[in-house]
Amino acid sequence: MIYEVSVGERRLRVDIAADGRFLVDDAVVAAEATEIVRGRQWSVRLGHHSHEVTVLTHDPLRLLVDGTEVEASALDERAAAAARGASTKRGGRHELRAPMPGLLKTVHVAEGDVVERDAPIMTLEAMKMENELLAPARSRVVRLVVGAGTKVEGGAMLAVLEAAE
């Protein structure tokens, strides 16, 4: 699985191979993570360096890494593609698609609404995490395909947006 990871100002491409190897920006890295407090704190070894990582908040993701507070994010390749705006078709139409299977928790807009770039359109819960799906550009909501409380598959169309002036 490939992730786009940011920690503070640093952005990385992390590929976790099926055999357990980590590739960070295409370089093989010896890595090991040991959970200390379930879902909250880990001891992480990268190469010859060990780090203590504690989750302070989930939304936004804030970590304490070796005593220093940092903002972070990690999106798998499907979620990253959705966050960048899903697919764009001629005429400025955007199809907002589910980056992964999950439960559509909230719809923040109604058909006909005009939203600004990066405005939240929907919130999808997947693997106990909430993922905000954002408007790729200033747009008008043309069609809402599904409503709150709907279970969706990865790639399912959720909404259609059209570029607004």
PADREN-590436 format. One line per 3 residues: their letters; for each residue x, y, z of N, C-alpha, C, O. Coordinates in nm, 4 decimals. Each point is the difference from the previous one (the first is absolute). Example, Ala and Ser with C-alpha at 12.3 -4.5 7.8 and 13.67 -1.06 7.14 Angstrom:
# PADREN-590436
AS> 1.3190 -0.5690 0.7800 -0.0890 0.1190 0.0000 0.0900 0.1200 0.0000 0.1036 -0.0019 0.0665 | -0.1386 0.1069 -0.1385 0.0820 0.1190 0.0060 -0.0770 0.1090 0.0730 0.0509 0.1108 0.0169
//
This chain:
# PADREN-590436
MIY> 0.0846 -0.1169 0.0000 -0.0846 0.1169 0.0000 0.0897 0.1239 0.0000 0.0991 0.0056 0.0727 | -0.1341 0.0920 -0.1534 0.0786 0.1230 -0.0102 -0.0749 0.1123 0.0728 -0.1209 0.0168 -0.0162 | 0.1967 0.0601 0.0974 -0.0570 0.1109 0.0759 0.0731 0.1290 -0.0344 0.1202 -0.0007 -0.0264
EVS> -0.1935 0.1110 0.0268 0.0596 0.1330 -0.0044 -0.0022 0.0487 0.1445 -0.1068 0.0181 0.0584 | 0.2252 0.0031 -0.0011 0.0132 0.0326 0.1415 0.0626 0.1375 0.0140 0.0949 0.0338 -0.0708 | -0.1485 0.0449 0.1624 0.0660 0.1260 0.0343 0.0129 0.0050 0.1515 -0.0925 -0.0346 0.0735
VGE> 0.2093 0.0783 -0.0291 0.0279 0.0195 0.1419 0.0653 0.1370 0.0088 0.1126 0.0194 -0.0458 | -0.1845 0.0760 0.1054 0.0494 0.1374 -0.0006 0.0087 0.0469 -0.1444 -0.0970 -0.0126 -0.0747 | 0.2106 0.0661 0.0347 0.0205 0.0497 -0.1370 0.0497 -0.1087 -0.0953 0.0084 0.0232 -0.1206
RRL> 0.0242 -0.1401 0.1724 0.0587 -0.1066 -0.0814 -0.1083 -0.0855 -0.0656 -0.0933 -0.0442 0.0671 | 0.1052 0.0208 -0.1983 -0.0944 -0.0832 -0.0737 0.0736 -0.1211 -0.0555 0.1083 0.0123 -0.0573 | -0.1683 -0.1286 0.0750 0.0636 -0.1251 -0.0397 -0.0982 -0.0889 -0.0747 -0.1214 0.0110 0.0171
RVD> 0.1754 -0.0985 -0.0993 -0.0772 -0.1064 -0.0640 0.0450 -0.1298 0.0657 0.1163 -0.0387 -0.0112 | -0.2085 -0.0283 0.0797 0.0344 -0.1210 0.0747 -0.0732 -0.1185 -0.0623 -0.1225 0.0004 -0.0121 | 0.1998 -0.1020 -0.0273 -0.0551 -0.1221 -0.0594 0.0282 -0.1138 0.0968 0.1153 -0.0334 0.0272
IAA> -0.2228 -0.0258 0.0243 0.0149 -0.1142 0.0911 -0.0244 -0.1245 -0.0841 -0.1129 -0.0294 -0.0393 | 0.2203 -0.0426 0.0128 -0.0071 -0.1178 -0.0869 -0.0640 -0.1175 0.0729 -0.0010 -0.0053 0.1230 | -0.0524 -0.0888 -0.2006 -0.0653 -0.1174 0.0568 0.0948 -0.0821 0.0861 -0.0445 -0.0677 0.0926
DGR> 0.1751 0.0725 -0.1214 0.0966 -0.0786 0.0771 0.0487 0.0748 0.1245 0.0924 -0.0458 0.0673 | -0.1548 0.1624 -0.0357 0.0362 0.0733 0.1208 0.1081 0.1042 -0.0190 0.0323 0.0718 0.0946 | 0.0258 -0.0606 -0.2154 0.1013 0.1030 -0.0248 -0.0656 0.1362 -0.0151 -0.1120 0.0111 -0.0497
FLV> 0.1828 0.0924 0.0931 -0.0455 0.1374 -0.0154 0.0862 0.0688 -0.1039 0.1226 -0.0096 0.0045 | -0.1858 0.0791 -0.0984 0.0703 0.0864 -0.0931 -0.0441 0.1419 0.0328 -0.1191 0.0309 -0.0035 | 0.2149 0.0550 0.0353 -0.0291 0.1399 0.0270 0.0660 0.0805 -0.1100 0.1225 0.0024 -0.0116
DDA> -0.2051 0.0644 -0.0701 0.0496 0.0710 -0.1186 0.0934 -0.0897 -0.0814 0.1066 0.0435 -0.0436 | -0.1480 -0.1703 0.0235 0.0690 -0.1017 -0.0802 0.1297 -0.0535 0.0613 0.0741 -0.0714 -0.0674 | -0.0452 0.1043 0.1937 0.1172 -0.0558 0.0690 -0.0488 -0.1044 0.1019 -0.0947 0.0252 0.0745
VVA> 0.1594 -0.1417 -0.0718 -0.0362 -0.1052 0.0950 0.0407 0.0451 0.1399 0.1132 0.0433 0.0218 | -0.2077 -0.0539 0.0736 0.0250 0.0412 0.1380 -0.0367 -0.1152 0.0926 -0.1087 -0.0567 -0.0102 | 0.2010 0.0223 0.1013 -0.0313 -0.0998 0.1020 -0.0887 0.0692 0.1020 0.0404 0.0999 0.0596
AEA> -0.1613 -0.1519 -0.0385 -0.0945 0.0648 0.0911 -0.0712 -0.1046 0.0851 -0.0238 -0.1130 -0.0427 | -0.0089 0.1545 0.1632 -0.0734 -0.0867 0.0914 -0.0805 0.0903 0.0929 0.0525 0.0984 0.0522 | -0.1787 -0.1312 -0.0316 -0.0847 0.0782 0.0908 -0.0570 -0.0939 0.1058 -0.0518 -0.1069 -0.0324
TEI> 0.0615 0.1472 0.1588 -0.0536 -0.0772 0.1116 -0.1015 0.0863 0.0719 0.0321 0.1094 0.0465 | -0.1542 -0.1586 -0.0374 -0.1055 0.0743 0.0677 0.0214 -0.0073 0.1510 0.0145 -0.1085 0.0563 | -0.0125 0.2252 0.0086 0.0200 0.0068 0.1449 -0.1345 0.0183 0.0699 -0.0322 -0.0731 0.0936
VRG> -0.0462 0.1708 -0.1394 -0.1350 0.0231 0.0505 -0.0922 -0.0146 -0.1195 0.0147 0.0724 -0.0985 | -0.1093 -0.1646 0.1053 -0.0831 -0.0356 -0.1143 -0.0629 0.1224 -0.0664 -0.0737 0.0765 0.0622 | 0.1059 -0.0608 -0.1920 -0.0570 0.1057 -0.0812 0.0462 0.1397 0.0349 -0.0544 0.0972 -0.0524
RQW> 0.1556 -0.0838 0.1416 0.0394 0.1338 0.0448 0.1505 0.0240 0.0010 0.0443 0.1118 -0.0263 | 0.0355 -0.2153 0.0563 0.1441 0.0239 0.0136 0.0789 -0.1190 -0.0549 -0.0365 -0.1159 0.0200 | 0.1482 0.1490 -0.0915 0.0835 -0.1014 -0.0613 0.1474 0.0327 0.0203 0.0385 0.1157 0.0168
SVR> 0.0414 -0.2193 -0.0189 0.1442 0.0136 -0.0104 0.0318 -0.0375 -0.1442 -0.0324 -0.1101 -0.0445 | 0.0958 0.2016 -0.0284 0.0260 -0.0211 -0.1419 0.1507 0.0028 -0.0229 0.0689 0.0944 0.0388 | -0.0193 -0.2005 -0.1032 0.1421 -0.0057 -0.0343 0.0122 0.0131 -0.1509 -0.0562 -0.0796 -0.0752
LGH> 0.1307 0.1815 0.0314 0.0299 0.0219 -0.1416 0.1500 -0.0085 -0.0151 0.0724 0.0870 0.0483 | -0.0252 -0.1900 -0.1141 0.1442 -0.0212 -0.0104 0.0572 -0.0206 0.1393 -0.0435 -0.0901 0.0716 | 0.1400 0.1717 -0.0322 0.0632 -0.0128 0.1309 -0.0560 0.0985 0.1018 0.0537 0.0114 0.1101
HSH> -0.1608 0.0600 -0.1446 -0.0555 0.1025 0.0877 -0.1366 -0.0435 0.0533 -0.0847 -0.0470 -0.0759 | 0.0639 0.0629 0.2061 -0.1292 -0.0299 0.0625 -0.0702 0.1294 0.0353 0.0632 0.0987 0.0374 | -0.1963 -0.1009 -0.0499 -0.0812 0.1177 0.0299 -0.1227 -0.0423 0.0796 -0.0539 -0.1089 -0.0201
EVT> 0.0102 0.1963 0.1107 -0.1252 -0.0206 0.0713 -0.1036 0.0898 -0.0650 0.0201 0.1210 -0.0102 | -0.1326 -0.1801 -0.0346 -0.1038 0.0738 -0.0706 -0.1319 -0.0168 0.0753 -0.0448 -0.1119 0.0249 | -0.0171 0.2259 0.0112 -0.1282 -0.0006 0.0706 -0.0997 0.0830 -0.0797 0.0319 0.1103 -0.0444
VLT> -0.1535 -0.1637 0.0260 -0.1062 0.0744 -0.0674 -0.0635 0.0946 0.1013 -0.0507 -0.0436 0.1034 | 0.0537 0.1751 -0.1341 -0.0625 0.0996 0.0871 -0.1451 0.0236 -0.0410 -0.0895 -0.0023 0.0844 | 0.0658 0.0251 -0.2146 -0.1363 0.0161 -0.0527 -0.0070 -0.0691 -0.1353 0.1011 -0.0167 -0.0681
HDP> -0.2229 -0.0234 0.0300 -0.0187 -0.0696 -0.1278 -0.0415 0.0934 -0.1124 0.0386 -0.0215 -0.1149 | -0.1166 0.1251 0.1453 -0.0500 0.0870 -0.1056 0.0097 0.1449 0.0432 -0.0908 0.0493 0.0670 | 0.1971 0.0209 -0.1025 0.1087 -0.0437 -0.0875 0.0955 -0.0925 0.0758 0.0057 0.0013 0.1229
LRL> 0.0686 -0.0812 -0.1988 0.0953 -0.0929 0.0603 0.1185 0.0779 0.0546 0.0732 0.0646 -0.0750 | -0.0547 -0.0713 0.2070 0.1133 0.0651 0.0667 0.0711 -0.1076 0.0802 -0.0621 -0.0756 0.0747 | 0.1949 0.0703 -0.0920 0.0816 -0.1020 0.0648 0.1020 0.0650 0.0920 0.0389 0.1152 -0.0190
LVD> 0.0031 -0.1908 0.1181 0.1139 0.0369 0.0825 0.1089 -0.0992 -0.0386 -0.0102 -0.1186 0.0316 | 0.1147 0.1660 -0.0998 0.1093 -0.0854 -0.0462 0.1242 0.0388 0.0788 0.0537 0.1096 -0.0161 | -0.0094 -0.2003 0.1006 0.1173 0.0258 0.0845 -0.0132 0.1325 0.0758 0.0971 0.0743 0.0140
GTE> -0.2186 -0.0457 0.0348 -0.0214 0.1198 0.0802 -0.0309 0.1259 -0.0784 -0.0224 0.1051 0.0600 | 0.0206 -0.1123 -0.1936 -0.0291 0.1164 -0.0832 -0.1358 -0.0192 -0.0667 -0.0243 -0.1027 -0.0633 | -0.0644 0.2018 0.0773 -0.1322 -0.0081 -0.0593 0.0061 0.0360 -0.1476 0.0574 0.1026 -0.0365
VEA> -0.1170 -0.1877 -0.0504 -0.0032 0.0247 -0.1441 -0.1372 -0.0333 -0.0560 -0.0711 -0.0848 0.0539 | 0.0341 0.1526 -0.1630 -0.1213 -0.0334 -0.0723 0.0383 -0.1021 -0.1057 0.1073 0.0088 -0.0596 | -0.1951 -0.1058 0.0363 0.0326 -0.1065 -0.0944 -0.1240 -0.0429 -0.0777 -0.1129 0.0301 0.0389
SAL> 0.1356 -0.1002 -0.1479 -0.1089 -0.0624 -0.0743 0.0555 -0.1221 -0.0721 0.1189 -0.0066 -0.0314 | -0.2055 -0.0884 0.0062 0.0372 -0.1181 -0.0764 -0.1228 -0.0425 -0.0799 -0.1029 -0.0363 0.0568 | 0.1150 0.0414 -0.1884 -0.1094 -0.0396 -0.0876 0.0466 -0.1146 -0.0876 0.1086 0.0048 -0.0577
DER> -0.1925 -0.1093 0.0480 0.0378 -0.1049 -0.0939 -0.0216 0.0542 -0.1410 -0.0645 0.1033 -0.0181 | 0.1181 -0.1723 -0.0808 -0.0004 0.0520 -0.1362 -0.1401 0.0298 -0.0520 -0.0172 0.0941 -0.0775 | -0.0833 -0.1715 0.1178 -0.1367 0.0272 -0.0470 -0.0558 0.1256 0.0651 -0.0612 0.0824 -0.0678
AAA> 0.0813 -0.0664 0.1992 -0.0490 0.1191 0.0699 0.0724 0.1250 -0.0497 -0.0608 0.1063 -0.0129 | 0.1901 -0.1190 -0.0147 0.0769 0.1142 -0.0497 -0.0545 0.0448 -0.1355 -0.0115 0.1198 -0.0258 | -0.0217 -0.2151 -0.0603 -0.0559 0.0349 -0.1310 -0.1346 0.0694 0.0165 -0.0287 0.0963 -0.0712
AAR> -0.0537 -0.1435 0.1636 -0.1302 0.0622 0.0237 0.0170 0.1404 0.0564 -0.0734 0.0912 -0.0380 | 0.1690 -0.0730 0.1279 0.0232 0.1312 0.0607 0.0493 0.1006 -0.1040 -0.0230 0.1201 0.0138 | 0.0907 -0.1690 -0.1175 0.0478 0.0899 -0.1057 -0.1104 0.0358 -0.0974 0.0224 0.0773 -0.0932
GAS> -0.1417 -0.1323 0.1131 -0.1109 0.0434 -0.0842 -0.0658 -0.1090 -0.0804 -0.0816 0.0297 -0.0872 | 0.1136 -0.1542 0.1130 -0.0621 -0.1110 -0.0707 0.0210 0.0169 -0.1491 0.1101 0.0340 -0.0435 | -0.2133 -0.0570 -0.0352 0.0193 0.0103 -0.1446 -0.0643 0.1274 -0.0526 -0.1018 0.0461 0.0517
TKR> 0.1629 0.0094 -0.1551 -0.0521 0.1212 -0.0621 -0.0375 -0.0329 -0.1432 0.0766 -0.0641 -0.0720 | -0.1950 0.1081 0.0310 -0.0435 -0.0228 -0.1368 -0.0136 0.1329 -0.0705 0.0074 0.1056 0.0627 | -0.0273 -0.1107 -0.1946 -0.0175 0.1230 -0.0768 -0.1115 0.0851 0.0589 -0.0955 -0.0528 0.0570
GGR> 0.1078 0.1854 -0.0708 -0.1037 0.0889 0.0501 0.0163 0.0314 0.1474 -0.0880 0.0620 0.0596 | 0.1984 -0.1033 0.0003 0.0220 0.0317 0.1400 -0.0820 -0.0844 0.0954 -0.0229 0.0414 0.1137 | -0.0216 -0.1570 -0.1558 -0.0771 -0.0888 0.0888 0.0957 -0.0867 0.0793 0.1004 -0.0480 -0.0525
HEL> -0.1319 0.0286 0.1775 0.0804 -0.0827 0.0891 -0.0889 -0.1088 0.0586 -0.1094 0.0278 0.0493 | 0.1565 -0.1506 -0.0550 -0.0699 -0.1102 0.0653 0.0711 -0.0273 0.1311 0.1178 -0.0358 0.0007 | -0.1877 0.0522 0.1087 0.0561 -0.0307 0.1310 -0.0291 -0.1469 0.0271 -0.1156 -0.0419 0.0063
RAP> 0.2238 -0.0363 0.0097 -0.0143 -0.1445 0.0190 0.0565 -0.0423 0.1352 0.0885 0.0657 0.0548 | -0.1398 -0.1745 -0.0027 0.0478 -0.0542 0.1276 0.1416 -0.0522 -0.0188 0.0232 -0.0840 -0.0869 | 0.0726 0.1321 0.1671 0.1372 -0.0465 -0.0146 0.0197 -0.1420 0.0506 0.0988 -0.0654 -0.0335
MPG> -0.1940 0.0173 0.1152 0.0079 -0.1335 0.0598 -0.1400 -0.0386 0.0460 -0.0870 0.0866 0.0090 | 0.0629 -0.2143 0.0205 -0.1310 -0.0384 0.0527 -0.0201 0.0618 0.1379 0.0955 0.0160 0.0760 | -0.2188 0.0182 -0.0442 -0.0274 0.0558 0.1320 -0.1445 0.0410 0.0149 -0.0847 -0.0310 -0.0838
LLK> 0.0582 0.1018 0.1930 -0.1339 0.0490 0.0320 -0.0011 0.1509 -0.0194 0.0805 0.0709 0.0602 | -0.1705 -0.0219 -0.1431 -0.0122 0.1436 -0.0202 -0.0708 0.0567 0.1225 -0.1207 -0.0175 0.0167 | 0.1968 0.0855 0.0687 -0.0540 0.0500 0.1262 -0.0786 0.1288 -0.0161 -0.1086 0.0143 0.0561
TVH> 0.1638 0.0813 -0.1339 -0.0615 0.1323 -0.0085 0.0089 0.0528 -0.1420 0.1001 -0.0190 -0.0691 | -0.2066 0.0856 0.0272 0.0004 0.0760 -0.1250 -0.0101 0.1459 0.0420 -0.0994 0.0400 0.0607 | 0.2005 0.0399 -0.0919 0.0082 0.1382 0.0467 -0.0664 0.1001 -0.0943 -0.0081 0.1183 0.0329
VAE> -0.0395 -0.1627 -0.1493 -0.0531 0.0908 -0.1016 -0.1341 -0.0514 -0.0508 -0.0406 -0.1124 0.0295 | -0.0272 0.1970 -0.1064 -0.1244 -0.0390 -0.0670 0.0169 0.0258 -0.1493 0.0852 0.0792 -0.0404 | -0.1657 -0.1455 -0.0409 0.0049 0.0249 -0.1436 -0.0286 0.1472 -0.0255 -0.0910 0.0577 0.0595
GDV> 0.1701 0.0033 -0.1493 -0.0155 0.1411 -0.0326 0.0937 0.0909 0.0781 0.0208 0.1147 -0.0397 | 0.0364 -0.1631 0.1502 0.0927 0.0813 0.0788 0.1256 0.0307 -0.0811 0.0457 -0.0823 -0.0793 | 0.0094 0.2022 0.1004 0.1295 0.0372 -0.0562 0.0997 -0.0077 0.1139 -0.0205 0.0604 0.1053
VER> 0.1296 -0.1352 -0.1262 0.1014 -0.0189 0.1043 0.1352 0.0479 -0.0507 0.0276 -0.0029 -0.1199 | 0.0555 0.0468 0.2125 0.1347 0.0445 -0.0334 0.0939 -0.1200 -0.0071 -0.0320 -0.1075 0.0507 | 0.1468 0.1258 -0.1128 0.1028 -0.1042 -0.0067 0.0340 -0.0463 0.1422 0.0126 0.0827 0.0903
DAP> 0.0022 -0.2124 -0.0701 0.0359 -0.0639 0.1260 -0.1102 0.0060 0.1059 0.0251 -0.0317 0.1162 | -0.1466 0.0717 -0.1546 -0.1125 -0.0046 0.0944 -0.0408 -0.1456 0.0185 0.0017 -0.0763 -0.0966 | -0.0384 0.0354 0.2183 -0.0428 -0.1384 0.0209 -0.1328 -0.0271 -0.0707 -0.0955 0.0764 0.0135
IMT> 0.0911 -0.1853 -0.0884 -0.1213 -0.0411 -0.0706 -0.0677 -0.1125 0.0779 -0.1206 0.0038 0.0241 | 0.1994 -0.1037 0.0149 -0.0518 -0.1159 0.0721 0.1060 -0.0500 0.0962 0.1185 0.0298 -0.0150 | -0.1629 -0.1070 0.1149 0.0918 -0.0668 0.0921 -0.0245 -0.1496 -0.0108 -0.1116 -0.0477 0.0207
LEA> 0.2179 -0.0261 -0.0537 -0.0058 -0.1445 -0.0162 0.0763 -0.0649 0.1148 0.1154 0.0344 0.0253 | -0.1791 -0.1276 0.0438 0.0678 -0.0730 0.1077 0.0479 -0.1331 -0.0562 -0.0779 -0.0788 -0.0536 | 0.2083 0.0559 0.0673 0.0587 -0.1250 -0.0470 0.1075 -0.0411 0.0997 0.0832 0.0820 0.0388
MKM> -0.0841 -0.2056 0.0019 0.0989 -0.0539 0.0943 0.0092 0.0870 0.1260 0.1095 0.0298 0.0479 | -0.2254 0.0106 0.0049 -0.0108 0.0782 0.1235 0.0609 0.1396 -0.0103 0.0256 0.0642 0.1019 | -0.0022 -0.0168 -0.2246 0.0523 0.1354 -0.0204 -0.0968 0.0757 -0.0891 -0.0589 -0.0565 -0.0922
ENE> 0.0431 0.1851 0.1209 -0.0853 0.0837 -0.0832 0.0852 0.0708 -0.1046 0.1027 0.0597 0.0322 | -0.1462 -0.0670 -0.1572 0.0701 0.0622 -0.1116 -0.0906 0.1045 -0.0618 -0.1074 -0.0328 -0.0506 | 0.1496 0.1587 0.0543 -0.0774 0.1057 -0.0638 0.0310 0.0007 -0.1484 0.1164 0.0018 -0.0401
LLA> -0.2200 -0.0033 -0.0406 0.0151 0.0085 -0.1447 -0.0260 0.1452 -0.0375 -0.1068 0.0542 0.0284 | 0.2045 0.0080 -0.0921 -0.0004 0.1439 -0.0224 -0.0278 0.0369 -0.1444 0.0262 -0.0780 -0.0916 | -0.0798 0.1978 0.0722 -0.0245 0.0511 -0.1349 0.1336 0.0250 -0.0687 0.0871 0.0646 0.0583
PAR> -0.0685 -0.1137 -0.1799 0.1278 0.0174 -0.0707 0.0200 0.1410 -0.0540 0.1122 0.0393 -0.0318 | -0.2212 0.0371 0.0215 0.0053 0.1368 -0.0531 -0.1309 0.0681 0.0403 -0.0915 -0.0649 0.0505 | 0.0836 0.1972 -0.0734 -0.1270 0.0686 0.0245 -0.1032 -0.0646 -0.0925 0.0181 -0.0009 -0.1217
SRV> -0.1255 -0.0528 0.1782 -0.0929 -0.0822 -0.0768 -0.1435 0.0168 0.0474 -0.0269 0.0466 0.1107 | -0.0641 -0.0864 -0.1991 -0.1417 -0.0113 0.0349 -0.0301 -0.1498 0.0127 0.0421 -0.0795 -0.0840 | -0.1140 0.0424 0.1880 -0.0387 -0.1397 0.0197 -0.1158 -0.0286 -0.0950 -0.1106 0.0510 0.0177
VRL> 0.1378 -0.1334 -0.1189 -0.1001 -0.0317 -0.1015 -0.0873 -0.1165 0.0441 -0.1216 0.0012 -0.0192 | 0.1854 -0.1027 0.0790 -0.0751 -0.1203 0.0365 0.0637 -0.0679 0.1198 0.1218 -0.0171 0.0047 | -0.2035 -0.0215 0.0919 0.0445 -0.0844 0.1110 -0.0521 -0.1396 -0.0286 -0.1210 -0.0213 -0.0078
VVG> 0.2114 -0.0734 -0.0078 -0.0376 -0.1347 -0.0404 -0.0444 -0.0832 0.1196 -0.0896 -0.0834 -0.0130 | 0.1503 0.1045 0.1281 -0.0324 -0.0769 0.1202 -0.0204 0.0950 0.1173 0.0433 0.1152 -0.0037 | -0.1091 -0.1645 0.1072 -0.0249 0.0817 0.1186 0.0723 -0.0550 0.1214 0.0575 -0.1088 -0.0041
AGT> -0.0612 0.1855 0.1122 0.0625 -0.0411 0.1257 -0.0588 -0.1341 0.0451 -0.1188 -0.0275 -0.0173 | 0.2057 -0.0542 0.0754 -0.0421 -0.1315 0.0483 0.0139 -0.1108 -0.1021 -0.0317 -0.1153 0.0294 | 0.0786 0.1480 -0.1492 0.0145 -0.0983 -0.1076 0.1374 -0.0650 0.0053 0.1009 0.0692 0.0137
KVE> -0.0960 -0.2021 -0.0244 0.1272 -0.0709 -0.0139 0.0367 0.0021 -0.1476 -0.0822 -0.0298 -0.0867 | 0.2098 0.0663 0.0594 0.0439 0.0113 -0.1389 0.1258 -0.0836 -0.0218 0.0760 -0.0265 0.0931 | -0.0563 -0.0138 -0.2172 0.1198 -0.0722 -0.0401 0.1043 0.0997 -0.0481 -0.0344 0.1113 -0.0397
GGA> 0.1610 -0.1500 0.0429 0.1060 0.0845 -0.0539 -0.0252 0.0282 -0.1465 -0.0300 -0.0920 -0.0762 | 0.0415 0.2170 0.0352 -0.0215 0.0388 -0.1389 -0.1429 0.0389 -0.0325 -0.0270 0.0491 -0.1096 | -0.0670 -0.0705 0.2045 -0.1399 0.0348 -0.0261 -0.0156 0.1506 -0.0165 0.0611 0.0774 0.0737
MLA> -0.1424 -0.0359 -0.1697 -0.0252 0.1422 -0.0194 -0.0879 0.0499 0.1140 -0.1013 -0.0611 0.0340 | 0.1424 0.1740 0.0244 -0.0731 0.0577 0.1122 -0.0726 0.1283 -0.0383 -0.1118 0.0246 0.0452 | 0.1758 0.0570 -0.1285 -0.0586 0.1289 -0.0382 0.0591 0.0448 -0.1326 0.1075 -0.0442 -0.0405
VLE> -0.1798 0.1325 -0.0256 0.0480 0.0621 -0.1234 0.0034 0.1508 0.0249 -0.0988 0.0596 0.0428 | 0.2138 0.0001 -0.0703 0.0198 0.1444 0.0167 0.0333 0.0606 -0.1350 0.0573 -0.0663 -0.0865 | -0.0935 0.1928 0.0687 0.0314 0.0693 -0.1241 0.0676 0.1314 0.0339 -0.0416 0.0700 0.0923
AAE> 0.1452 -0.0367 -0.1665 0.0753 0.1237 0.0262 -0.0961 0.1187 0.0053 -0.0884 0.0141 -0.0846 | 0.1075 0.0712 0.1861 -0.0829 0.1198 0.0174 0.0871 0.1232 -0.0201 0.1180 -0.0010 0.0350 | -0.1749 0.1063 -0.0907 0.0766 0.1238 -0.0215 -0.0126 0.0917 0.1173 0.0576 0.1088 -0.0002
//
